[in-house]
Amino acid sequence: MTGKLASRVRGLGEAEFQAAYGTEERCRTAVEELRWPEGFACPVCGGRQGTRLSTRPKIQCTSCRHQASSTAGTIFASTKLPLTRWFLAIRLIATAAEGITSVELGRRLGIKQTNAWALKRKLLRAMEHDDWRSPGDRRSRKRKLLPAKAVPRKATATPPVSPRAKLPAV
């Protein structure tokens, strides 16, 4: 799901992104469209009819009365971070040419660096699982989004000679 969402937000400019995903309701609608492309389907009974609850962001099945959340079972589940910030993080990660550090991500989202680091890891894992890069892209995602540190290799010394090999032959 995150890969599909990343491909949607990658081509948008800042104003277009804010118009499409600027509010919590618009983000929730986008998640529902990705989760249930043919419309709501109850995870318990499979019913296709549902009513939105006014008190919580859930949909109640009309046949079994099960309350289903659009974010349950996704990376957005059980989080205090609003969906608007999740979507902004997806956009920042997907559009960063050389990758984005967790410090920069935290600064732009207004959250602590440690939370930004965890959020970035979750998103990268989800994007990697969805395989959101095009098949013709020769660059790997890890190299593009997470540049590896250049670590010089140590020069290998000649292997040590055993003490028996140094004894003169008689």
C-alpha positions in Angstrom: 0.0 0.0 0.0 2.8 2.4 0.9 4.5 1.8 -2.5 1.3 2.7 -4.4 1.0 5.8 -2.2 4.6 6.8 -2.8 4.2 6.5 -6.5 1.1 8.8 -6.3 2.8 11.5 -4.3 6.2 11.4 -6.1 5.0 13.4 -9.1 3.1 16.1 -7.1 4.3 19.6 -6.4 4.0 21.1 -3.0 0.7 22.9 -3.7 -0.8 19.9 -5.4 0.3 17.6 -2.5 -1.3 20.0 0.0 -4.5 20.1 -2.1 -4.7 16.4 -2.4 -3.5 15.3 1.1 -3.6 18.4 3.3 -6.3 17.3 5.8 -6.7 14.2 7.9 -10.0 13.4 6.1 -8.3 13.4 2.6 -5.5 11.2 3.9 -8.0 8.8 5.5 -10.0 8.7 2.2 -6.8 7.9 0.3 -6.0 5.0 2.7 -9.5 3.7 2.3 -9.3 3.8 -1.5 -6.0 1.9 -1.4 -7.2 -0.6 1.2 -10.6 -1.3 -0.3 -10.4 -0.4 -4.1 -13.8 -1.9 -4.8 -15.4 -0.3 -1.8 -15.7 -1.2 1.9 -15.5 -4.9 2.7 -16.0 -6.1 6.3 -12.9 -8.1 7.5 -15.2 -10.3 9.7 -18.2 -11.2 7.5 -17.3 -9.8 4.1 -20.2 -7.5 4.0 -20.1 -4.7 1.5 -22.3 -2.1 3.3 -20.8 0.1 6.0 -21.7 3.3 7.9 -19.1 5.9 9.0 -19.1 6.6 12.7 -19.3 10.2 13.7 -17.4 9.7 17.0 -14.4 7.8 15.7 -12.7 7.3 12.3 -14.2 3.9 11.8 -16.7 2.2 9.5 -19.3 0.0 11.0 -20.6 -3.0 9.0 -24.3 -3.0 8.7 -24.7 -6.7 8.7 -22.5 -7.8 11.7 -21.9 -4.4 13.3 -18.2 -4.9 13.4 -16.2 -1.6 13.5 -13.3 -1.6 11.1 -10.6 1.0 10.9 -9.1 1.9 7.6 -5.6 2.0 9.2 -5.8 -1.4 11.0 -3.3 -3.9 9.6 -1.2 -1.2 8.0 1.9 0.7 9.0 -0.4 3.6 10.1 -2.1 1.4 12.8 -1.6 2.2 16.5 0.2 5.5 16.0 -0.3 8.9 17.5 1.2 10.6 14.5 -1.6 12.2 12.3 -2.0 10.7 8.8 -1.1 14.1 7.3 2.4 13.8 8.7 2.7 10.2 7.6 1.8 11.3 4.1 4.3 14.2 4.2 7.0 11.7 5.4 6.2 9.4 2.5 6.5 12.3 0.1 9.8 13.5 1.5 11.3 10.0 1.4 10.0 9.3 -2.1 11.1 12.6 -3.6 14.5 13.0 -2.0 17.1 12.6 -4.7 20.0 11.7 -2.3 17.9 10.4 0.5 16.8 12.2 3.7 18.4 11.9 7.1 16.3 11.2 10.1 17.4 14.5 11.6 16.1 16.4 8.5 12.9 14.3 8.5 12.3 15.0 12.1 12.8 18.7 11.6 10.4 18.9 8.7 7.7 16.8 10.5 8.2 18.5 13.8 9.0 15.3 15.7 12.0 14.0 17.6 14.9 12.5 15.6 14.5 9.1 17.2 10.8 9.0 16.2 11.7 10.2 12.7 14.3 7.4 12.5 11.7 4.7 13.4 9.2 6.2 11.1 11.7 6.3 8.2 12.6 2.6 8.8 9.0 1.6 8.8 8.3 3.4 5.6 11.4 2.1 3.8 10.6 -1.4 4.8 7.0 -1.0 3.5 8.2 0.6 0.3 10.8 -2.1 -0.3 8.1 -4.8 0.3 5.8 -3.1 -2.3 8.7 -2.8 -4.7 7.8 0.7 -5.7 10.8 1.3 -8.0 10.2 0.8 -11.7 11.7 -2.5 -13.1 13.9 -0.5 -15.5 15.6 1.4 -12.6 19.1 0.1 -12.3 19.9 1.9 -9.1 19.1 0.1 -5.9 16.8 1.8 -3.4 19.2 1.4 -0.5 21.9 3.1 -2.5 19.6 5.9 -3.5 17.7 6.5 -0.2 20.3 5.3 2.3 23.8 6.0 0.9 26.4 3.7 2.5 29.3 5.3 4.3 32.5 4.9 2.5 34.7 2.7 4.8 38.2 2.2 3.6 39.2 -1.4 3.7 42.3 -2.4 5.7 45.2 -3.7 3.7 45.5 -7.4 4.2 48.8 -8.4 5.5 50.6 -11.6 4.5 49.3 -14.5 6.6 51.5 -15.2 9.7 54.0 -18.0 9.3 53.8 -20.8 11.8 56.8 -21.4 14.1 57.4 -24.9 12.7 57.8 -23.5 9.2 60.8 -21.4 10.5 62.8 -24.4 11.8 65.7 -25.4 9.5 65.4 -28.7 7.8 67.9 -31.3 9.0 
